[in-house]
C-alpha cells in the first residue's frame, strides 16, 4: 500500500490488498466479487494445491491472474505446477496425464516436459536484466572453529543420532534423522539452544554469537547498517541479550512481531537503528530494507533459494551501496556439509536448469556422518 501511494496514487481506489490468511478465513467475502486481475505475490506460498490457502484463491472470480515469485520452485517441480493450476485450471489435465507416464519428481524427463508445457507462460527476468544500476552483492563464508567444549557436545549428539538411526524402527528413521540435523545445527549456533537433556550444560558462551557481536560492532564503527538472519528465534534472543550488554541498539522481528511496518520504517528512516535481527521465516520475504548494506547469516539452510530471498531484503531497488553478505560456518560440522549441498542446488529454483528435490533421508544421513 505504501508503494502504491508513493508511485501510483491514482490507482489506490481500484486496488484491493489482502493477506493470504484473510482470503483463506473470509473466502466468502472475496469470492462474491468479480476481479479484473488478481496478482498473487510470493507465489511459492501457494505451492501446495492441497492447502486451504490455495483452494481459497482458486475460488476467486477474475478475468486475469498473474503470479509473481523470485523462487517459484523451492523443493520440487510439482510446486510450479500447483501455481499453474491456479493460473490455467486446464493444466491439471496435462499434469495428471504426464503423471500417468510414471515419471518421478527427480526424473529429467519430468523437467523437460514441464518446461515444454509451462515455459510459454513464464516471463523470467533477472536482476541483471532489469536493474542495470543495482550495486553489486558479494557473498563470503566466514569459517569458525568451535571451542573444545562445543565440539565435544556436538560429537556426542552426532553419535547419539547416528546410533538411533542405525537401531531405530524404520517408520521413525525419517523423524530421527530430521531431529538429528536440527540438533547439530543448533550446536553450531549455540549450545544454549539445545534441550538440557542433550547438552547437560548450563549457560555456555557461543563462539559463533561472540563473532557475530564483534562483526556487528565493527560494521557499526564503519558506518554500516546490518541485517542478521537466523532460523532460530532463540538464537536471535541470545544475540539480542549479548548486544544489549554492549549497549548496541537494535530491532528484532520474529513471527510474534505485530508492528512489522513500524520496525521497518524505523530501521529505514532512523539512522540510530543500526542493527535489525530477523527470523528467516518471518522476515525472509515482503520487507524492503535497503538502508542495510551488510547482511549476516547466523545459520545456513540447505536450500539456497530461501537464503537468496533473505539477502534480497537489502539487495533490491533503492539500494545505493555494495551489499556484503557474510555466512557464518562452523568447520568440520554439518554446516560445512550443507555448503556442499548448495553447490548442487544453486539452480534448484530454476525450472530450466535443474530439478528441485526434497532433502532425502540418505542426504540427511550424509550430513550427520
N, C-alpha and C positions, 0 to 999 in steps of 0.2 A: 504493500500500500504506500509506503514511504517513497519507493522508486517511481510508482505511477504518478503520485502527486508531484514528484520532482521533474519528471521528463514529459509526461503526457496527462496533465491535469484535466484536459478536456474530455478524456475517456473515462474518468473515475466513476461517473454516474452510470455508465453502461457495463461496468465490470463488477462481478460478484466474486469475492475471495472467500474461500472456505478451507479449513484444515481437513485432512483425510478423516480424522475421527468425527468431526462434525457431520460430514456426509454419511459416515457409517451409522452414527447414532440417530441422525434425523433424516434418514433417506427419503421418507415420505414428503418432507418439506421441499426437497430439491427435485424429486422425480416428477412432481406435478408441473414443473416448468419446462419450457422448450428453449434450449440454448442454441444460439447460432454456432458458437465454437466453445469447446471445452479444452483447456490446456492443463495437462497433468504434469506438474513439475516433480523432479526427482522420481522419475518413472520406476526406478528399481524398488520403490516402496510398494508397488502393486505387482511384484514379480511372481507372486503365488496366486493362481486363479482359484484356489480353494478358500481364500480368506474372505471374510465379510467385507473388508475394505474394497477388495477387487470387485466383488459382486454388487456392492452399492454403487460404484461408479458405472458399472455396466448397465444399471437401470436408468441412468440419466439420459433424457432425450436431447439429441443435438443433431445439427447438420454436419458438423466437422469436429474432429478431435486431433490434437497434437500432443505427443508425449515427449517431454524433454528429459534427458538424463546424460550425465557425464560417464556413468557406469551402468549401461543397460544390462550387462552380464556380470554378476559378481561371483557366481558359483557354477552355473550350468546354462547351456544354450536354451534349455527349456524356459528359462526366465524371460528371454526376449519374446518367445512365442506367447507367453501369458500376456505380455503387453500388447502384442498384435491381435490377440483375441478380443481386446477392447477396441483397438483401432478399426479392425476389419473382422467382424464376427465370423465371416465365412472362412477365415484362416483356420478355424478349429477343425473344419472338414479336412483341410490339407494336412494339418498336424496329425490328426487321427489316422489318415491314410498312410503317411510316412511311417508312423509308429508300427503299422502292421508289417513293415519290412524287417521287423526285429532288429532295428538299429538302436544301439545303446548310446547314452549320453557322451561317452568318451570315444565314439566312433567318428573318424574323419569324414565318413560319408554323411553323417548327420550334420556336420558343419557345412559341408558343401551344398547339401540340399537346402539347408536353412538359408544359406547365402543366396542361392538361386531364387527362392521364393520371396525373401524378405528385403533384399538389398534395393529393389526398385522403390521401396517406400521409406528408405532411410536417407536422411540428409546429414552427412557427417562433416563436422567442422572441428579442426584442431585449433588450439590457441595460436599456434604459429601462423595459421592461415588468416585468422580474423583479428588478432590483437597484435598488429605489427609493432606497436610501441611498448608492449609489455616488457618490463625489465626481466633479465634472466633469473632463473632459480637454480641454486646449487644445492645438492644433497651430499652430506658427509656422514659416514659412520664413525662414531667415537667408541672405541673398544675399551672395555673396563675389565679389570681383574677383580673378582670377588675377594673379600677377606677370607682368611682361613676358616673363621667361624661360619661365614655364609656358605662357603664351598662345602664344608663338611655336612651341613644341613641339606644342601642341595643334593649331594651324593647319596645321603641316607634316604631321602624321599624318592629319588630316582630308583634306588634299589627296591624300595617298598612296592612301587607301582610296576616295575618290571616283573617282580616275583608274582604280584597279584594277577598280571596279565597271563603269565605262564600257567598259573594254577587255577585261574578263575573259571566259572561256568561260562560256556560260550555265549549265552544270551546277555551276559553282563560285561563282556570284554570291551565293547564299544564305550560304555559309560565309564569303566575303569580307566581306559586309555585317555578319554577326554578329561577326566578329573586329574589324571597324572600330568597331562600337558598344562592344565590350568595351574596346578600347584607349583610346577617347576618355573613357569613364567612368573608367578608371584614371588618365588625365591629370588629371582633375578632383580626384581624391583626393590623389594624389602621383605625381610623375614617377618616383619610385623604384620604383613597381610595374611599370613598363614594362621590356621587354627592352632591354638596352643598344643592340641593333641598331636600335631605333626611337628611343630618346631621345638617344643619342650624348652622354650626360651621366654625370658621377659623381653623388655624393650632392647632391640639391637640396632645400633647405628647403621643406616643403609649406605653402602658405598655409592650406589647409583644416585640416590637422592642428595647426598652430600656434593657429588659432582654437579648435579643439576643446579643446586643452590649457588655454587661457585660460578658456573657459566652464566646464570641469570644476573648475578651481581656484576660480573664483568661486562655483560651486554648493556646493563643499565648505565654503568660508568661510561660506556662508549656512546650513550645517547639513543639506544635502540629500544623498541617495544617488542615484547616477547609473548608468543603463544606457547603453552605447554599442554600437550595432549597425553592422555592415558586412558586405557580401558578400565582401569581400576579406580573408582571414586575414593576408595580408602587410601590409595597412593597419593591422590591429589590432596586429601585431608592431611596426610603426613607431611607432604611438601609445603602445604599452607602453614602448618604449625612451625616448620623449620624456618621458613621465610619470615614469618611474623616475629620469631625470636631475634632475627637480624634486622627488624624494623623495615622490612620490604613491604610496601603497599601493593595489594593485589586484588583481583577479581576472580570469582570462582563460579563456573557454570556446570551444573550436573543435571540429571534427569529430574531432580526435585526443584530446580530453579523455576520460579514463576515470573520473574521480571526480566526475561531474556533481553528484550529490546532496550530496557533501561541500562543494563550492563553493557550491551554492545555500544550504545550511544556514548556512555561514559568512557569506554575504552577508546572509541574513535575520536572523541572531541576533547577529552581532558588529558592533557599531556602528563599529568601527575600519575595516571594509571599506566604503569609500565609493563605489568605482568598480568596475563589472563590465563588461568588454569581451566582447562576444558575437558570434560569426559568425552571420549571419542564417539560414543553412541548418541549423546545428547547434542553435541556441537559439531559433529563431522559434516553436517550439511546445513544449508539455509542461513548461514551467517556471513556477513560482509565485514571483514576485519583487516582492511588494508592499512590501518595505522601500524600494524606489526610488520617487521621485516626479518624477524628471527623466529624460528619455529623449533621446538624441542619435542621429540617423540620419546616419552619415557619407556614405553614398551611396544615392541613390534608385533604386528599381526601377520599371519601367513598370506593374507590376500592384499596385495599392493593396491588394489583398486580402492579399498577402504581408506588406506593411508593417503592416497592421492586426493581423495575428497577432503580430507582434513587439511592438507597442505594448501588446497585451493581456497581456503578461507582467507588467506593472505595474498596468494599469487593470483590476482584477478583484476578486472577493470578497476582503475582507481589507484593501483599500486604504482608508486614512482621510484621505489628503491629496489635494488637487488635483494632477492629473498634468499636467505640461507637456512637450510633445513638440517637439523642435527638429530641423528638416530643413535640413541644410547644402547650399545650392545655388549652384553657380558660374554667374555671369551670362554671357550670350552663349555658352552651351555646350549640349551635348546634355542636360545636367541640366535646364536651363530648359524644353527641348522635351519632356522626359519628364513634367514637371509638367503641360504642356498635355494630354498623353495621359491623365493622371489624371482630368481633367475629364470625359472621355468614358467612362472605365472605372470610375468610382467605384461604380457599381452592378453591375459585371460578375459579382460572385459571387451576385447575387440573381436567381434564376430568373424572378421575376415582373416584373422591371423592365427587364432588358436582356440582350442576348446577349453572352456572353464570346467573344472571338476571340483567336487567337494573333497575336503580333506578326508582321506580314507583311513581306516584303522591301521593299515600297513604303513602309511605315511606317518601317522602318529607314533607308531612303534619305533620307526627310524629316528624320529625327533627325540624320543625318550632315551634311546640307547646311546 
